[in-house]
Amino acid sequence: MTWQDLFMIKVIFGDSRNMRELTDESISLVLTSPPYYNAPFGFPDLFPSYSAYLDLLRDVGREVYKSLEKGESRSLRHC
């Protein structure tokens, strides 16, 4: 195995609720920064309700969990 194999970085732009580009347990780290419910920055109708916002976070979390290799890190950044 070469160092290139160990340090491959791939950036995928898409919807984190359905990461079909990834196979289960195939990645080592996920770092995501979801939108705030109460500060949509120019998108006042981004979420129709707080329940819809929580559904989005739950769906993303489910995809992240199944995509990560067992024992690896999960980071949901919400600053």
C-alpha positions, 0 to 999 in steps of 0.5 A, spaced: 500 500 500 502 506 498 501 513 501 497 515 496 492 509 498 492 511 505 491 519 504 486 519 498 481 525 499 475 525 495 470 531 496 463 529 493 457 535 493 450 532 493 445 531 498 447 528 505 441 525 506 442 520 501 450 518 499 449 513 494 456 514 492 458 511 498 458 504 500 456 502 507 462 502 512 467 505 506 469 512 509 474 514 515 471 521 517 465 525 516 465 533 517 459 536 516 456 543 518 448 543 518 444 549 517 441 553 523 434 552 524 433 559 526 438 563 522 437 561 515 441 566 512 437 569 506 433 562 506 427 564 511 423 558 508 428 553 508 425 549 513 417 549 514 417 547 521 422 545 527 420 538 526 422 538 518 429 541 521 430 535 526 427 530 520 433 533 516 438 532 521 436 525 523 436 523 515 443 526 515 445 522 521 443 515 519 447 516 512 453 518 516 453 512 521 452 507 515 457 510 511 463 510 516 467 504 518 466 501 524 470 505 530 471 511 526 470 518 528 463 522 527 463 530 527 457 534 527 459 541 527 454 546 529 457 553 531 
